[in-house]
Amino acid sequence: MHSLVLFISLIFILWIGRSIFIPILFAAFLWYLLNAISTYYRRIMPCTKKATCNIGISKTFNILSYVLSFASVFGVIYLFATQIRPMLAQLYNATPILQQKLLIFTQYISQQTGITFDMSMLPDLTQTAAYVGSSLAGIATSTGMVIIYLIFMFIEQSSFGNKINSLKLSAPKAKKLHFILNSIDENMKKYLFTKTFISAATGISAYILLKMIGLEYASVWAFIIFILNYIPTLGSILACALPILYALISGDTWHLALFTAIALIIVETIFGNILDPKLTGKTLNISTLAILINLVFWGMIWGLAGMFFSVPILVAIYITTAQFSSTRWIAVLLSSDGKIPEESN
């Protein structure tokens, strides 16, 4: 009973404090992503080994790797603000027309198949777009706090190890804590970098194919595909469904929707079903069912932001619970094959 009350209290705190936790998570996401990209930039630069390189030159390359990392991430943000955002506004303004076309298309399907559809069950595109827009606006209003958190995370990262040492834990406890934090850090960086790379490649490929097909707002759909690919399973389905639905209700014939479906299925199959499992397989060993349950759970508490962060949170829980005898059973249930990391002694 005590555990149940504690669990419900935790959920309530997470829900009521979402305006505080979500900006911190976005800052942590950017911090991890920038560090991960910087690490990979540094690997392709000279002087990766301090023993074979002057310290001053090595520091210069370290700084350059961070500069390139910031330029890469904030270049994408600038592209969204200057190129994609206006097109999203145009698409939002067109939702009433698209809603009417969806109604006409549904009536046509009903006439051709003889199946009666309840028109009240059709999705309200305007309302859905408004909900997504309000969610994005809520995130945008906290941009200042995200930047502040991000700056302090970079300031604090150099002294974080010293703070852990200052806790004066016993040798076994200190070793276990360092192992957990290093495992979470390493796996999170690998996951975020790999996921960002795959999502970007998926979005770029989708843009090229949709542009060739002639679908309107190709850059918008590509950006949506890029973002939604961070959300496991449901994200990929939505990423394909939205452009296909748009092609169905906006095109004069069904050919545009067919070509759009073929193009997106090919892209998602290559990147989502072939490359993604291979590249992230070494990082994640988590059950698909656990990922889906976790996705729904965080989506109910924090909405789209919760879905976006559901996997990184699950990875941290999985790694942490695997390191304590009393919670290893949780890690076993979360794993895909029952094999979990060995407990650090």
Phi, psi and omega in degrees: 000318178299318180295321180295316178297319179296318180295314179296320179297320179296316179299317180298318179296317179297321181287313183289334181259021183298329180291341177266315186289320184297313176301323178296318179294320178295320177296317178297321178299311180296322180297313178296317183295315180296319178293321180295313179296320178299319179299318181287326173297319182294328182294331182267002178264163176291170174059049178282339179253124184298329183293335184253015185214146175297138184299319180296318179293319179298317178296324178297317178293325176298315179296319180298322179296322177289322177299314178295323179296313178298319181297322181294311184291311184284343172293320176295319179297319179295320178299318178297315184293324186264332186248314189272324182302315178299324180289327175296322178296319178297318180295320179296318179295337181270358183299324177299321178293318179295325178297319179293320178294324177297319178297315179296319180296318179296319178296323178295315178299320180297319180292321184285327185258343182079007179268130180270126180254143174277106185298337179289345180274353179294144179294139176275101186297322180295316180294319178297315179297322179295321179295314179297318180298320179292325177295316178293322178296321178297322177292319182296322181294338180263013181301319180301316179293322178299316180296318179298312178302317182298315180300313182290331176295320178290325178293320185279340190296330181287335182255005184295319179298320179295325179294321178297318180294330181287348178291343178055048177282161175295157185305313180297318180293319179296319179296317180295317180297315178298320180296315180297311182296318179294321179295315178298315181299311183296312182292323179293317179297316178298314182297311184295318179294314181297315181295320179294318179298314181293318179297318179295316179296321178296314180296317180294316179297318179297319180299315181298314182291317180293326177293319177295322179291327180099022178283133179296153177057041182301321181292326178294313180297322179296319179292319178298319177298318179300314182289314185292338179291347173286337179271119185295143172061289182297326180298316180294322179295314178295321181300325177277320188293320185297309178295324179294316178299318178298317179297323179296315187268349180255334182280154179283333178232172181277353183296321181298317179294321180296312180295323178296316180298315180298314182298313183289324177296319178297313181298312182293328178293315182293308186274319185278323185259341182251300184287316184302308179299324181290318184282326181264355182299327180284340182268317186249136173226053189247140180299139178297322178298318179297321179296317181293316178297317178297321179299313180295318182301307182288332175295322178292327183276313187240009177068219182299322179298321178296319177297320181298320184262004187299317182289312177304321178296318180295322178299316179297318179296316181299313182293318183293312182294336180288345186262006179229132184303322183287343183240004182298333179296329177293316179297322178297315179295326181283335184288159181275334183231007180084354180266120183238162180301147179293146179288129180286134180259000000 
